[in-house]
Amino acid sequence: MKSFEFKLSSIDKEFFSGKVINLDIPAEDGRLGILADHADLGTILAPGEIRFTLEDGKEQKHDCVRGFFMVKDNLAEVLLG
């Protein structure tokens, strides 16, 4: 499966930066699934859990209270508030 770059951070701390094969985020309108070559998108995040799978198949999770998500040119970024 094709991978893409993912960055997860707050204003003062980086929680993750690396390649992932999928990403599942809690958006205001429901959960969003992101794969490589996803169309450009920006949205406000809702409270919930961010889940992503690394290239080696290991899954990781991170809690989200609020934040912003953007994907463009195979780079997905979450900025937590």
PyMOL commands that set and color helices and strands:
alter all, ss='L'
color gray80, all
select strands_A, chain A and resi 4-10+14-27+30-34+41-45+48-54+59-64+67-72+75-80
alter strands_A, ss='S'
color yellow, strands_A
deselect
rebuild
show_as cartoon
